[in-house]
Amino acid sequence: MSHVVNAEVAATVLSVSVEAGQKVQAEDAVVMLETLKIEIPVLAGVSGTVTEVVVANQVLVVGAHAQ
């Protein structure tokens, strides 16, 4: 079963804390976003293994879609 982690707000990616193949626990911070000078962690919703990372630092994300 796969699970997608999405940003809930439009923001810039400050850092990506995971890479493909890495194991994560539910509630681990996987990405740090910044919007309006506020840092917002994006948390894993479930425990598992990261299969793909589709964002990079300094990329603007809008909901689930990178710009």
TAVENUR-V161663 format. One record per residue. N is the residue number from 1. RES is the residue in three letters. BURIAL is I if it has 16 or more other C-alpha atoms within 10 Angstrom, else O. D_FIRST is the distance of its C-alpha to the first C-alpha in whole Angstrom. Layout:
n=[N;N]
res=[RES;RES]
burial=[BURIAL;BURIAL]
d_first=[D_FIRST;D_FIRST]
This chain:
n=[1;2;3;4;5;6;7;8;9;10;11;12;13;14;15;16;17;18;19;20;21;22;23;24;25;26;27;28;29;30;31;32;33;34;35;36;37;38;39;40;41;42;43;44;45;46;47;48;49;50;51;52;53;54;55;56;57;58;59;60;61;62;63;64;65;66;67]
res=[MET;SER;HIS;VAL;VAL;ASN;ALA;GLU;VAL;ALA;ALA;THR;VAL;LEU;SER;VAL;SER;VAL;GLU;ALA;GLY;GLN;LYS;VAL;GLN;ALA;GLU;ASP;ALA;VAL;VAL;MET;LEU;GLU;THR;LEU;LYS;ILE;GLU;ILE;PRO;VAL;LEU;ALA;GLY;VAL;SER;GLY;THR;VAL;THR;GLU;VAL;VAL;VAL;ALA;ASN;GLN;VAL;LEU;VAL;VAL;GLY;ALA;HIS;ALA;GLN]
burial=[O;O;O;O;O;I;I;O;O;I;I;I;I;I;I;I;O;I;O;O;O;O;O;I;O;O;O;I;I;I;I;I;I;I;O;O;O;O;O;I;I;I;I;I;I;O;O;I;I;I;O;O;O;O;I;O;O;O;O;I;I;O;O;O;O;I;O]
d_first=[0;4;7;10;13;16;20;22;25;27;28;28;26;28;26;23;22;19;18;16;15;16;15;15;15;15;18;19;20;19;21;25;26;30;31;35;35;33;30;27;24;20;18;14;13;11;11;10;11;12;11;14;17;18;21;24;27;30;27;28;25;25;22;19;21;23;27]
